[in-house]
Amino acid sequence: MITSTTGPQPADFADVRATNLAVVLRFVREHAPCSRADIAASTGLNKATVSSLVADLIDRRLVRETGLTENRVGRPATMLVLDGSPYAAIGVEINVDHVSAVATGLAGERLLTWRRAFTGGESVSQGVAGVGAIIRRVVNRMAKEERQVLGLAVAVPGLIDVQGTVRIAPNLGWREADLGGDLAKALRDPGFPVQVDNDANLAALAEQRFGAHAGASDLVYLTGEIGVGAGIILDGRLRRGGLGYSGEIGHVQLDPDGPACHCGRRGCLEAMAGIGAVLGKDPSPAEIQVEIEETVRLARAGDAGTLAAIESAGRNLGKGVSILVNLLNPEVVILGGHYVALAPWLLPPVHAELGHRVIAAQAGGCQVVASTLGHDAAALGGAARVLDSIDSGRLPGGLPRIP
C-alpha cells in the first residue's frame, strides 16, 4: 500500500514559533506599553508560551521591559515596549534628478533622511554605481551607530515585476534591469535582503504605516512627480497584480483627442492632470521644483492663468480618481509628490468631479487628501516594507544583552 504525502503537512515547530514571535512583536508595536497577560488575553496564546516568546524577543533586543504599572486590577504588571535599538531599516527612492534615502528604527523613528542629486548616468550600470555609493554611505552611518541593517527596499518609477526586475522605467531610461541583484553586487553581498518595488507601491505602504491615515485597510496613493502612478492597498494588503504592474492610472485614457503623452498615446491622465499639465510644459528635472514654487506663488497672488491651469488639471485628476473610487471604493485617496504643494487649489475641483462622477452617494465615503509625508514617502515606504517583513516573521537573530 502506498501512502500519499501530497496533502497538507504539519508545520515545522520552528515555523510555528517564528509566526508566534511575529504575532507577539506586532501586538507590542500596536499596543505598547502592554503586559504579558495583555498579550495572552488578546492573542489566545497561553501564558507560559507568551513568557517564552517575550524572553526570546528580549534576547533579540526587539522588546524591552519598562517597569511596573499599578493602574490596573490585581498585582502590578511588568510592562513591555518595543526596543529595536540595535537595528535599522533602509528605504531608498531613485528619481529622475535625485536619490532619497531614509533609515528608521523598529518603531519607525527616523534615524537618517538624505536627499542627493542624481543624473542616472548613460546606462543602468552607471546608475547602479551612483545609487550604490549613496547606499554604502547610509549603511556605514548605521554601522557607526552600531545598528544592524535589517534590509533595504528601493523604489523606482516604472514597471517592476514580482521578482523585482525593472521591466521599464521610462523617465530613467532603464529597461530589463535586475536592479536588486546589481545593487547586491555593488554592495558586495551586504548580508541583508535587497528588494525593489514601484515608487507608488512603497509610498502607499508608508502612508498605511506612518501617514495621517495609518491603519487604513483600503487606500490609494497617487504620485505627483513627472509621472502619475497609483499604489493600491485593499483589505490591508498591497495589490501588485498578476505580474506586478498594477496602478498605472496615469495611462488611463481620458480623451482620445487630448494632448500627447510620453507613452505615445493621447489624452492619458498623466498628460492631462500631471505636473506638466499644471505647468503648461514638460519641465526638466532640474527645473521642476523651481517651477512648482513659482506656480504656488502665482496661485497665492490670484493669477488668473495659473488658477485656470490648476483647476483644469484638478478636474481631469478628479475624473481619474473617480474611476478608482468607482472600481475600488477606497477609504482615502492620497495625493503625493508635487501635488501636495498645489493641494489648496487642486483639491476643490477634484472633490467637485467626484461628486458628479462617483455613483455611490458622497463618493462612497472616500476622502481625497494631500499627503503629510512629503517627498520622502517612497523612500520611507521602502523602510516600511522592511519592517513589514519583520512583522511577518523574518526576525533577526539574537544579540548579546546590554550589560
N, C-alpha and C positions, 0 to 999 in steps of 0.2 A: 504493500500500500504506500502510495506517495502522498506526503502531506504538503499542501500548498503553503508557501511562505510569502505569497504576493499580497496578502491582506495587510491591514494596519498592524504595525509592530509596537510594542511598549516603548515609551520614551526612555531614553537613556537617563540615568539618575542625574548625571552632570547637567544635561539639558534642562531637566525639571528644576534643579537648584538655580541655574542661571536665570531661568524665567522668573522664579520666585524672588531672587535677588533684585531683578529689574522691577518687579511689582512693588517691593518694599521701597526701593530707591525713588520710584515715581511718586509713591504716596508721601514720602518725606518731602520731596520737592514741592508738591502741591499743597501740603497741609502743615508744614513746619511752622512753629515747634509742635511736635507731637510725641506721644509716648509709645512704648512697645505695646501697651494694652490697646491704644487707639488703632495701631496698625492691625493687630489681631482681630479686633472687633469689626473693622471695615473691610479687610481682605478675606476673612474666613480662614486664614492660616492659624494653626494652634499656637499657643503662647511659647511653647518650647521651640518650635520651628522659627518663630519670629525672633526669639532671643539669639538663636544660632545665626540667622541671616544678618541681624543687626551687628553681631560681633564680627562677622566676615566683612561687612561694609565699613565698619570702623577700622579694621585691619588694612583695608584698601584705601583708607582715608577719603572715603566718599561721603561718610556720615560722621558726625561727632556729637557727643553729649554736651548739653549746655546748662546743666544744673537741674534743680528740683523746682517743681511748681506745687503750691498748696491750694491754688484756686480751682479745686475740683473735689468731687465726692471721694471719700476714702483717704488712703495714705498718700502722701506726696509722691509724685512720679518723676523719674528722670526723663527729661525732655531731649528730643533729638532734632538736629537741624542738618542741612547739607554742609559738607566740608568741601572737598574738591580742591583744596588749596594747592596740591602738587600738580594739578592738571590744567590743560588749556585746549580749547577747540579753535581751529583757524578756518576762516572763510575768506575767499578772495574773489573779486569780480574783475573780469577783463572787459574793458570797454574800448570804444574806438580811440579815445585820446588819453585814457588813464587806467591805472590799476588801483583798486581799493582793497585794503586788507584789514580784517578785524580779527582780534583774538579775544575770546571770552573765557570766563571760568565756568565751572559746572552749573552754577545758578544763573548764568547769562550775564554776569557783570563784565563790563568792558575792561579788558586788560591793555588793549592797544587798538588804535584806529589810525591807519595810514592811508594816504592818497598820493600816488606818484604818477607823473607824466609818463605816457606810453604811446609809442607810434606803431607798434606791432611788427615793424620790420618788413622786409620784402618777402618773407617766407614764414611758414609755421615754425621752422626750427629757430629762426631769429626771434620770433615772438616768444617761444618757449624759453629761450635763453634769458630774455629780459624778464619774463614773469618769474622764472626760477630763481634769478638773483634776488628779486624782491622777497620771495617766499623764504629763501635761506636766511635773509636778514631777520624776518619775523621769527623763524624757528630759533635762530641764535639768541634773539632777545628773550624768548621764553626759557631757553636753556640757562641763560644768566640769572633768570628769576627762579631757577630750579623747578621748572614746571615741565612735566611730561606732556608732549603733544598727543592728544587722543586721535586726531585725524584732521584731514584737510579736505574741504569741498570747494570747487572752483566754479564760478558762474560765468557763462558765455552767452552772448546774444545770438542765438541761432538754433538750428535743429540739432538736438543732441539725442542719440538713440539710447535705448535702455541699458546698453553696455557702457555708455559714457563717451562714445565716439562722436566727435564733431562732424556731422554729415555736411553741413553748410552753415557758415557764419558770414553772410554776405558783406556786412559792414566791416568785418575784419579781413575779408578776402581769403578765408580759410575753408578748405574742403577736405573731407575724409581724413581727419586728423585724430590719431589716438592720443589725445591731449593728456589723459591721465597717465598712460604708460610713459609718454615722453617726459612728463614732469617728474614722475618717479625716478627715471634715469637721470634727469638733470639734478635731482636732489640726492642722487647716489643711494637709491633704495633707503628711504628715510626711516623705515621701521614703523610707520603708521599708514593707514589706508589713504589713498588719494582718489577722490571722487570728482566727477564733472557733471554738471547739470545746466539746464537752461536758466537764464537770469531771472525770468519771471517766476519760474517754479520756486527757486530759492527765496526770492523776495516774498512770495506767498507764505512760505514756511516761517520766515522772520516775522511777518505780521501775525501769524497764528500763535507764535510763541511769545513774542515781545511787544507787539503793537498795541494800539489803543483798543483793538477788538480781539485781543489774545483769548484763545479758547474757542473762538467761533468754529462751528463744525462745517459751515458752508460759506466759503469766502472766495472771492476772485480778486486778484491783484493785476492792475494794468500798468505796464511800464510806460513811462513818458519820456523816453530818450529819443534818439533819431528814429528808431523803430517803435512799433507798438505791439506788445505781446501780452498774453494773459497767463497767469499762474492760477490753477483751479484746485481748490480743496473742497471735496464733497464728503459728507459723513465723516469728517475728521481726518480724511486721508488725501494726500496729494494725488491727483489723477494725471498720469502722463500719457495715457492712450496705449494702443497696441504696440507701437514701435517707439514711443517716447515723444511723438511730435504734436501732442495736443497744445491748444492755447494760441494758435496762430490767428487770433482775431484780427490782427492788423491787415490781413489779406482776404477778409470777407468783403465782397464787392457791394458797395452801396449804390453806385451809379455807373453803368457801363459807358456812359459818355463823359465821365468825370476826368479829373487830371491823371496824368500818367504816374504810375507807381514804380518804385525801384525793382519790383518783381517782374516787370514787363507787361503787367495788365493795367487796366484803367479803373479809376473810381474806387480803389481799395480804401478801407477805413484809414489806413496809415497815411495815404495820400491826402485824405480829406479832413482828418482830425489829428494827425500827428503834429509834432513841433514845427515841421516845415510848413504846414498849412497855416499855423498861427503866425509864423514869421513872414509868410509870403515868398519864401525861397528855401532852398536847401542850404543850411549853414554848414560851414566847415567845422569839424570837431573843435578846432582851436578857437572858433568864434562863438560857439553856441551859447556859452554861459554869459558872455557879454551881451549877446543879442537878447537873451531872455531878460536880463536885468534892465536893458533899455525898454523892452516891451512892457515890463511891470511899471517902470517909471512913467511911460506914456499913458498906460491904463489908469494909473492913480491920478494923472493930470487931466483925465477925461478926454483924451484924444479920440475923436470920432472914428477915424480909420482903424486904429488899434482895437478899440472896443468892438467894432463890427467884425474884424477878423477873428477875435477870440470868440465872439458869440456864434459865428458861423461854424468854427471848429467845434465849439461846445454842442451845437445842435447835431452835427454829424457824429460826434462822440456819443451823444445820447442815443442815436439810432443804433450804434454798435452795442452799447451797454444794454439797450432794450432787448436785443437778440439774446444776449447772455442771460438776462433776467427771465425772459420767457422760456428759455430752454432749461435753465439750471435752478432758478429760484434761490439764489444765494441770500444769506443774511445781509451781506455787505459786499460792495464793490469798492476797492480802494485804489485811488489814483496815485501813482508814484512818479518818481523822476522829476522832470521839469514841469509836469502838470501841477505839482504841489505849489510852486510859486504863483501859478496862474489860477489857482483854485477859486479865489474870491469872485472872479469874473467868468470862469469856466463852468462852475457847478450849477448856477441858476439855469442856463439853457439845457444842461444835461438833465436836471430834475424835470424841467418842463417837457422834454421829449419822452421821458419815462412815463409821465402822467398821460401822455397821448397814446403811447405805443404798447405799453405792457397790459396784457389782457386782464390780469388779476387786479383787483382794487388796491389802490395805494401801493402800486408797484410790487405787489406780493410781499410787502413788508421789508423790501430791500432798501438799505441805505446806500448812498454813494457819497464817499468822504475822501478827503485828502490824507495821504499817509503822514504819520508823525515820525517816521524813522529816517527820513531824509535820503540822500543819495547813497548811503551805505547799506540800504535794505538788502540788496542781493548778496553782498559780502557777509552781512550779519546772518542772512539765511543760510550761507554755507556753514557757518558755525552752528546754526540751529540744526542743520542736517546731521552734523557730527554728534550733537547732543541727543538727537532723536535715536541714533544708533545705540547710544549708551542706554537710553530708556528702553530700547528693545532687547537688551540683554547682552550687548557686546561690551562687557565691563573690562576695565584694565585690571591687571594682576595686582597682587598685594604689594605694599610698600612698607618699609621699616616704620615702626611707630616713632613719633616725635618723643624724644626723651623728656 
